[in-house]
Every structure is written in structure tokens, then in C-alpha cells.
Amino acid sequence: MSKLRWLIGLVVVGLALAACSSSGTGSSKTSSGAGANGGAGSGGPGIVAEAKAALERNYQGTDGPVPSSGPAAATNKSIWIITCGQAAIGCATLGNAAVAAAKAIGWKATLCDGKFSPPTYVQCVNSAIAAHADAIVPTIVDCPSISAPLKAAHRAGIKIFGLVSFDCDSAGAPNLFDATVHYHGASTLADFYGTLAKTMSDYVIAKTNGTGHVLVIGEKDDYTGRAIMLAHLAELHRCSTCRVYSLQFSLSDLGSGVLASKVSAALVQHPDVTAVVAGFDAAIDAGIGQAVSGAGHPIMLTGLEGFPANISLIEQGRQAAVAGISSQWIGWAAIDGLNRLFAGQPQVDEGVGWQTVDKDHNLPKTPDYDGNVDSGGQPKQDYKAIYRKSWGK
């Protein structure tokens, strides 16, 4: 998908989503029936054939090589890693991986739990400034929510490295991040997560032969969650023989038990649903999976990430597939990128790609998905060892 086409898709579907689900918590029909989507290449056999071809490619995996050379480890560095909320496995895995990588390279790392609260994010940044940190790593904490303290951090000479976080240009303001992870095969964070979402939409289209009645469930509080949901809708809208509904939730729903009831209500409202596309795996574990299991009829469930609980669900047949990415590798890639930033060197492609995982393809032998696997289910690359050697550790 070209970048222009991707951006147009986000705008068009964003308008549709706003019109259909203005509250952000209800379930709404966003596409229905043959011919509803229109446009060149839409509908029927054409999109199904495209989806099946994409599925075969995604089974192969898209990881690139881990960078094997770079500057030696910077010394005497202290960094603060601010996560969106340690209660969510996605935030926690990224943050904990970055802490582990920072310790491996020889730095002092402080993790600050944002607790899904923008005021707490601000407190974390201010604490990092007061502690005279050398760098701050916002982790699924978007720049617009912490722009004022980030400006203060810059004035104090502190580097800012975004980890799965959108910079301030996402809100039309000047950027404040000094650098971010460079993913393999994607020019921006939106491109990367949009393409990941597309892999699971293509999975549903391919496996249902374009006849799926699909509930797309997305998180609305950060730009990554919204980008994933919009990308799902953009691809599914190309299937004129599919029927598509949407449901949005807040990060606070993950730990409150509310999410399961919201999804159950949506499935009661739309009893024809045959597939549920979750924005990320943590949401499946926090209620989507429970609601789907209790729906009373078979529903194909897909996710994005590949955490241990979700790999187990795939093995049990309770989750159909996942767009596998290694959150741990992304955390280590952030530390490699930050080390390059300290050395005044440009960022490089860190090799992180994706791979479609289902019961018959690419099930990892490791507890979670940790990079493209070989025929035996083992990661093809030991990124931790490669990074350590590159850093002189």
C-alpha cells in the first residue's frame, strides 16, 4: 500500500468512524452489502485473491537483519523509560525490555509507570528532569500529551527517544522527539502498525472468502490504537461482500473489567458477527476473548503482537491468528537507537518486521512470539546477542 493511499484511507475511514461511533464506545455498522465500498479493486473475487496472496507472503515473515555494527556503548548514561501503564502487557513488555537492554549496555534505567493517566505521564517527565536524566523514552505515550514538559526536558539538554509513540506532528505541532525506532519495511510508525493491522484484515478476508461479518475493536486513547483501528477498517471496507461493525474502548477499560461487557453487548446487538478483529492482544486478554467465548457461536478472533497468553489461545483454538511482532526486540532496538543518538550517528533499520501466526503456521517454541521463526519454531535471529556484540558488551 503506498503512503498516499494509506493516508487517504485513514482520512476517509476516520470520517466514517466518527460518523458511525461518535461516542467512541458504541458498536456501529460501518459497511454493509455488495457495492457499499465501491472503488477500483474493491469487492468480491478481486479482494479475496489479493488477501490470499498477502496471507501467503505474511506467513513467510518480513524481518530484516539486526544491525550488527554501530557505535560502542555510551558510558555513564542515566535514562528514564515512561510507560503508558504497567498493568497492560503491551506497555509493560516494551518498557521492561528497554530497561533490560539499558542494563545490558551498561546504563542506569528508571522505569516510571504512567498508569494510563496523562497527568502521571507529565509527573514522570518532570521527575526525569529533576533527576538530571540523559534521556527520556516515552513508551506508548504520545508527544501531544506531554509536550510542555518535553520542551522543558529539551531546554535541560535531555534527549527524547520515542518508543511506539507518535511525535507532536501527529497533532499538527513541531516534533519534539530526537529519534524513534526505524522498522523494517515501513517509513513511519503509522505505516508499520497500519500494515500490521492490514495483515489481520487480509487474514479474515482470505479465510472467510470475503463473506465475513466482522467486528473491529480498537482503542481510542492513543495514536497507535487509532491508527490500527483505522487501518483495519480501510482494508475491510475494500471487501464489498463483507459486513463491518466497529467498537472503540479506552485504555482504562483494560483493567476495569468493562471491556468484556462492552464487547458482549456489541455481539448481542450484532448476532451475525462471524469474526472479531482486536487491535492488540492485551485487549483480548482483558475481556475480548472472554466475550467471544461466551457468544454462543463460533467466531474467528485475531490479534496483534503474540504474547504468551495469546500463543496459548491459538494452540487451544480459541484465537485464530496474530500478526506477530516482537515487543521485546522493539525495546532493545530503542536502546540501540538511543545509543546511536548519543554518539551523534543516524538511525538505522533495526530489522523489526512481522509474521502471521496461526495454529498451522509459525507457532513459536518460545513463550511469546520473538521474531520470525524457522521451521522448528525458533527465532531466526538472536537480536540480544547481536546488539551486545555491536555495543562491545
N, C-alpha and C positions, 0 to 999 in steps of 0.2 A: 504494500500500500504506500503510495507516495505521500510525502509530508503534506502537500497541498490537499490531497484527497482526505487525509486523516483530519486536518484542521476543519475542512468543510463538514465532514461527518460529525465532528464534535459540536459545531455550531448548530447544524440542523437538528441533530438529535437532542441537544441541550434545550433547544426551544420546545421540542415535543415533550421532553421530560418535564420541563417547567409547567407546561400547559396541562399535562395529564396528572401531575402529582405535586401540586403547589405546596402542600403541607410537608412533603418530604417523608411522610410516614405511611401514607395510604397505598393501596395497590390499585393500579390503573392499567387499562388496556391501551397499549401504545401502537399496536399494529394488528390488523385483522383481515384475513381473507386474501384470496388471489387478487393481484393487481394493486394492492394497497400501497406497496412501496414504490413501484414504478422505477424508471431509470434504466439506463443501459446496463446489461449484465445481471439484472435482478431476476429473481424468481426461479421456480421450478428446476428443471434438469441442469440448467447452467450453473446456478449457485451450488447445487448439490455436488456436481462434478468438481467444481473449484474447491469446495470444502473437503472432499475426499482426498484430493491431491495434496492439499495443505496438511491434512492429518498425517498422511504418509511421510511428508517431509518433517513434520514436527516429532514424529516418533524417532527420527534419526538424531535429533538434538542439534543445537546451534552453538554450543560453547566454542569459544576460541581459546588460544593458548594463554595460560597465565604468564604475565610478563616476567621473564627470567633475569632481567638486568635492570638496574636503577641505581639511584644514589645510596651510599651507605647510610645506615640508620643515623638520624639526627640524635644528638645527645642532650641530656638534661631537659627533656620536654615534659610538660605537665598539661594534660588535656582534660576537658570536661565533655562527657557524652550525655546529651539530654534526650531521653526517650519520650515518646508520646504517652506511654503508660506501661509499666512493667507487668500489669495484670493481663495484658494481651500478649499472646505468644509471639506474634509478629514483631511487635515493638521490642519485646524482651530479647528475642533471639538476635536481632540486629544489634541491639545495644550491648548485650553480653559478648557477642562475637567481636565487636570493636574493642571492648575492654580487654579481652583475651589477646587480641592481636597487638594492642598497645603495650601490654606487658611483655609479649614476645619480642617486640622491637626494642624494649628497654625503657619505656616511658611510664610515668605515673598517670594513671587514669582514674577519674572520678565519674561515677555514673549518677545522674540526677533523674529521678522518676518524675515525669511530668504529670502523671495521674489524670490524663485526658483533660487537663484544665489549662487554658491559655494563661490565666494569672500565675499558675505554678510554673509554666514554661518561662515566663518573664522572671520569676524569682530565681529559677535555675541559672539563667543567663547572668543576672545581676550577681549571684553568688560566685559564678566563674570569674567575673570581672574582679570582684573583691579578693578572690584567691590568686589573682595575677596569673591566670591560665595562659598558656602559649597558644592554645587553640580551643575552639568550641565546635562540637559536632552535633548539630540538631538532627535527630533521628525520627523520621516521620513527624516532624514539627516544621510546618511551612513558614517561610520567611515573613509573610504578611502578619502573622500572629505575634511575632517577636521583633518587629523591625526597629522599634525605638531602642531597646537595649542592645540590639546588634550594632546599631550606629555607635553607641557608646563603647562597645567592645572594639570596634574598628579604631576609634579615637585612642583607645588604650593600646593599640598595636597588636591586638589578638586576631589570629587567623580564624576564618569561618569556613568549615567544610560541611556541605550539605549531604546527608545520608538518607536517601529515599525521601527527600524533602524538596518542595518546589521553592524556587527563588522568588524574590519580590516582583519580578516582571510578570508573574502569573496574575498579579493584581494591578498591573499597569504602572508599577513604580520601578525605580532603578534597582538593579540587582545588588545584593549585599553579600552573597556567598563568594568566597575567593575561588572555590573549586567544588566539584562534585564527582561522583564515580562515573567513569566512562564505560558504558555497557557495550557488549559485542553485538554488532548488527543494528544498533539504534543510535540516533544522533542526540536524542534528549530523553529525559526521564519519562515524559509523556509518551514518546514513541515506544519506549521499552515496555511500559506497563500496558499501553494500548494494544501492542502486538501480542503480549501475553494473553490479554483478555480475548483477543480475536481467536487465539488457538482453541480456547474452550467453546466459543460460539461456533467455530467451524466443526469442533468435535460433535456438538449437539446436532448441527445441521446434517453432518455426514451420517451419524449413527441413526438418525430418525428419517433419513432420506427426504429431508425438507418438510416433514409433517409435524414437527414438534410444537406443542403448546407450552411456551417457555416463560417461567417467572424469573426475571433478572432481579437480583437482590444486591443493592450497593450501599456503601457507607458514604455519608454526605458531609462529614466534618472536616476532611482534608482533601487536598487537590488530587492526591493519588487515588483515593477511593472514588472520587467523582470521575476521574479520567478512566478508571477501569470500567465503571458502570456505563459511561457514555460510549466507550469502545465496544462493549458487548452489544448495546442497542444499535449502534451504527452497523455492525455486521449482521445482526439478526434481522434488521429492517430490510436487508437486501434479499431476504428469503420471503418471497411473496406468498408462499404456501404455508408459512409458519404463522403462528399466533403468539404475540408477545405481550407480557404484562410486566410492570415494574413495581418495586418496593424499595424505599430508602429507609435507612436507620442511622442512629447516632452512635458514636463510639461509647457513650455512656450506657447504651443498651447491652453491650457485650458482657458486662459484669453484673447486670441487674436482674437478669432472667426475663427481661421484657421481650427480647428478640424472638424467642420461641413462640410467644403468644402472638406477636405481630405476624410472623410467618404462617402460623396455624390459621389465623383469621384470613389471611390472603388466600390460602389454599381452600378454605371453606367458600370464600367469595368466588373463587375460580376453580371449581372441581374438575375442570377439563385439563388442568396442568399436567403435563407428562414429563417435564424437565425443569429443574431448578438450577440456575447458574449463580453461584455465590461469588462475590467479589474477591474474597480471600478465605483461606482455610480456617483462620481463627474464628470467623463468624459461623462456620459450620459447627465447630466445637462448642460455640457459645449459644447455640439454640436452633440454627437452621437444620442441622442433622436430626435433632430431636423432633422437630415439627414435620420434616419429611417422612421420618419413620412412622409417625403417628397419623399420616394422611389417609391410610386405609386402602391405598392402591399404589402400584409400582410407580416410582418417579426417579428419573435419571438425575443424579446430583453431581455437579462438577465444582471444582475449586481452583485455587491458585496459591501455590507455594510448595507444599509437600512436607508438612510437619509429621512427627511420628504418629500422632493420633489419626491423621488423615491417611497415611500409608496403611495403617491398620484397618481403617474403614474400607479402603479399596480392596485389601486382601479378603475382607469379610463380605464384599459385595454390596456394602451399604453406601459407598461413594463410588461413582463410576470412573472418574478420572480427575487428574490435576494437571495444571500447567506448572511443571516442576521448575523451581528456581532455588538456588542455594542462598538462603539468607545469611548463613554463616560466612560463605565466600564473599558476599557483598560487604559484610562487616570488615573482613580482612582487607578487601580491596580499598575500602575507605582509608584505612591506616596506611596502605601503600601510597594512595593518592596524596594523603596529608604529608607523608614523608617527602614526596616529590615537591609539594608546595613549600615545605620548609627549606628545601635545597634550591628553590628558585627554578625548578625544572618543569616542563609542561606535563600535563596529564596524558596518560596513555590508555589505550584499550585494555581493560582489566580481564577480558576474556569471558565475563559472565553472560551466559545465554540462557536457554531454557530447553525443556524436553517434555513432551506429552507422556504421562504415565497412566496406565490403567492396569487391570488385572492380568492382561495378556502381554503387556509391553512395559519394559524398563522398571519393573519393581526393584527398588534398591535393597541391597542386603544390609546397608547401614540403617540405623533407626529412622532417619529422615532422608529426604532427597538432598544430596550434597554435590550436585553437578552431574553432567551427562554420565550415564553408566555404560559399562561394557556388557557383553553377553552374559556375564556372571553376576550382574547387578552391582558391581563395584565401581566407584567413581574412577573415571579415566585419568584424572589428574589429582595429584596431592598438592593442592594450592598452598597449604600451610608450609610444607617443606620448601616449595619453590620460593615463596615470599621470604622465609627465614634466610635461605641461601642468598637471595638478592640483597637482603639487608645486612648481610655479613654476620648473621646470627646462627 
